[in-house]
Amino acid sequence: MDTEYAAVEGHDVTTITCVCGNTVSKEGLIQANSRGIPIYAGDDVPPGLAPWPTDEDLYTLCPSCGRVYSDAAVEETGKAPVAFKVDVATGAIAEAIRIHWERS
């Protein structure tokens, strides 16, 4: 399978345009951990969300299609290959996305 790439300007993860067309300013993109689970930056992490990774291994999740991008890859190379995909329609990640938007 060929690697898919999102469009990105420079080395800035906030400028990712997902393969599906979603952006930060459209439906939004979410910071996630290496399993694609949305993360929480504060203390008292809400159930369903993951704590901010202590190793700073950050990813960007597209909640529209489930594609996940490695922030390190974008920052290092200026390219945004799809690292992996997750199910955003059902299950734990779908619930974490709902919790994330409720808290935003």
TABEL-V747992 format. One line per field, one symbol per residue. ss: DSSP state (A for helix, B for strand, O for the rest). phi: phi as a letter, one per 20 degrees, with the letter a starting at -180 (. if undefined). psi: psi as a letter, one per 40 degrees, with the letter a starting at -180 (. if undefined). A space follows every 10 residues. Layout:
ss: ???
phi: ???
psi: ???
//
This chain:
ss: OOOOBBBOOO OOAAAOBOOO OOOOOOOOBB BBOOOOOBBB OOOOOOOOOB BOOOOOOOBB BBOOOOBBBB AAAAAAAOOB BBBBBOOOOO AAAAAAAAAA AAAO
phi: .ffecefbem cdffdfdggf ofcgeeencc fcefdnegdc edflffgoee fgffeledcd defecnfcdf fffffedmdc fffaccedeb nffgfffffg ffee
psi: hihihiiihb fhdeehhide eiidebeiih hiaeeehiih eaighihdii ihhdefgiih hhedeeihhh ddddddeeig ihdiiihedi addddddddd dde.
//
